[in-house]
Amino acid sequence: MHFNDEMEQLVSTTHKIEIQQTGDQFVATVPSIGAVVTGETEEAALREAERAIVARMIEEAEKRKRRRRGKGHTVA
């Protein structure tokens, strides 16, 4: 898979975010990445869930970059 193909796959990936109110806070769950975050408002919980998704995407990109380096590929 080439870099552009990998980027297209990341950009087109969708994640379901489930939000529930528990007491005085909201809990957002992203089952596809195993993330559970909280926020004082529904919007704050959604924002934290989005951050968790982006953090996972960055983590996966860094893993791929390290694997390519280990296989002798050069990465700019």
N, C-alpha and C positions, 0 to 999 in steps of 0.2 A: 504494500500500500504506500502510495506517495504522500508527501506532506499535504498537498492540496486536498487529496481524498480524505485524509485524516481530519483536516480542519472542517471540511464539509460535513463529515459525520458528526463532529462535536457540535457544530452550529445547528444541525437539524435534529439533534437529540432532544426529546421532550421528557420532562419529569413531572410526575403528579405530586402536588403539594396538598396535604390534608391538614386542615386547621380546625382545632377544637378549643373551646373555652373551658378551662378548668379553674374554678374559683375566680380569682382576680387577675389571671393571666391567660394568654393564648399559647397553645402548643402547636407547632407546625412540624409535620413529619414528612420526610421525603423518602418513601420506601425504597426507591431504586438505588439510593446510595447509603441507606441506613442512617440518615441524619434526623435528629430530633432537636429542635431549638424552641426557645420561648421568647415571648415579647409581652409588654404591658398592654399593647393594642393588637388588633388583628393585622394591621398594616406593618407593625414592627416585627411580628412573628413571620409574616410573609417576606419582609426584607431580609431577616436573618436566614430564612430558608434559601432565598436566592443567593446570599453570600456563601452558604454551605455548598450549593451547586457549583458556583464559580470556583470556589476553593478546590473542590474535587476535580473539576476540569483542569485546573492548573497543575494539580498533583499528577493527574494522568499524563498530561503533556510532558512534564518533567521526567516521568518514568520512561516514556517513549524516547525522549531525547537521550537519556542515559543508555538505554538499550542500543540505540543507533550508534552512539559513540563506542560502545563495547564491541560492535560489529565492524568497526573500521570506517564508518561513515563520518564525514565531516559535517558539522553543524555550524552555521554562521551565527 
